[in-house]
Amino acid sequence: MTGAVDVIRRGEGRFFVGDDPAQALAEITFTREAGGRIVIDHTRVSELMKGRGLGSSLVMEVVALARSEGITIRPVCPFAKKLLEDPACADVLYRED
């Protein structure tokens, strides 16, 4: 399965893949903290779409959003947290000091 179904769309507090937001084939959800900081709370990829790198692509969409807004990300989702520990994401990863 390729093509339009792989397009990442933005919704309220989420990015998703699929034509129907109510039945997303993959999604990442987030909320906002004080100052606009993004909190990633969940990443999900359906069995049909696993193994295509969509989870990573969704996290990188949130990274791009954070960079464009000049804010940081606090990942609660273990998958997102692992990806954001990459030095390439150090500029957006929120660290409590």
C-alpha positions as CSV (number, residue, x, y, z in Angstrom):
1,M,0.0,0.0,0.0
2,T,1.6,3.3,-1.1
3,G,0.6,6.7,-2.2
4,A,-2.0,9.1,-0.7
5,V,-2.5,6.8,2.3
6,D,1.1,7.7,3.4
7,V,0.3,11.4,3.5
8,I,0.6,12.8,7.0
9,R,-2.2,15.1,7.9
10,R,-2.6,17.4,10.8
11,G,-5.5,17.4,13.1
12,E,-6.3,19.0,16.5
13,G,-3.5,17.8,18.8
14,R,-2.4,15.1,16.4
15,F,-0.8,14.1,13.2
16,F,-2.3,11.1,11.4
17,V,-2.1,8.9,8.3
18,G,-5.3,7.9,6.4
19,D,-8.3,9.5,4.7
20,D,-10.6,9.2,7.7
21,P,-9.4,10.9,10.9
22,A,-11.7,8.7,12.9
23,Q,-10.0,5.6,11.6
24,A,-6.4,6.7,11.3
25,L,-4.0,4.1,10.0
26,A,-1.2,5.7,12.1
27,E,-1.2,8.6,14.5
28,I,0.7,10.6,17.1
29,T,-1.2,12.6,19.7
30,F,0.1,15.5,21.8
31,T,-1.0,18.2,24.2
32,R,0.4,21.6,25.1
33,E,1.9,22.7,28.4
34,A,2.5,26.2,29.7
35,G,4.6,28.2,27.2
36,G,3.4,26.0,24.4
37,R,5.7,23.1,25.1
38,I,4.5,19.9,23.2
39,V,3.8,16.8,25.2
40,I,3.8,13.7,23.0
41,D,1.5,11.2,24.8
42,H,0.9,8.4,22.2
43,T,2.1,7.0,18.9
44,R,0.2,4.2,17.2
45,V,0.6,2.5,13.9
46,S,-1.9,-0.1,12.7
47,E,-0.8,-3.7,11.9
48,L,-1.5,-3.0,8.2
49,M,1.0,-0.1,8.2
50,K,3.8,-1.4,10.5
51,G,7.3,-1.7,9.3
52,R,7.1,1.3,7.0
53,G,8.7,3.9,9.3
54,L,5.5,5.8,9.8
55,G,5.9,6.0,13.6
56,S,9.3,7.7,13.1
57,S,7.8,10.0,10.4
58,L,5.1,11.1,12.7
59,V,7.5,11.9,15.5
60,M,9.6,14.0,13.0
61,E,6.4,15.9,12.0
62,V,6.1,17.0,15.7
63,V,9.8,17.8,15.7
64,A,9.4,20.0,12.7
65,L,6.4,21.7,14.3
66,A,8.4,22.4,17.5
67,R,11.3,23.8,15.5
68,S,9.0,26.1,13.5
69,E,7.5,27.4,16.7
70,G,10.8,27.6,18.6
71,I,9.5,25.4,21.4
72,T,10.5,22.1,23.1
73,I,9.0,18.6,23.3
74,R,8.4,16.5,26.4
75,P,7.9,13.0,25.3
76,V,5.8,10.8,27.6
77,C,5.3,8.1,24.9
78,P,8.2,5.6,25.1
79,F,8.6,5.3,21.4
80,A,8.8,9.1,20.9
81,K,11.1,9.4,23.9
82,K,13.6,6.9,22.4
83,L,13.6,8.7,19.0
84,L,14.0,12.2,20.6
85,E,17.1,11.0,22.5
86,D,19.0,11.1,19.1
87,P,21.5,14.0,19.2
88,A,19.8,15.3,16.0
89,C,16.8,16.2,18.1
90,A,18.6,17.7,21.1
91,D,17.5,21.2,20.1
92,V,13.8,20.4,20.7
93,L,14.0,17.8,23.5
94,Y,12.9,19.3,26.9
95,R,15.2,18.4,29.7
96,E,14.4,19.1,33.3
97,D,17.5,20.7,35.0
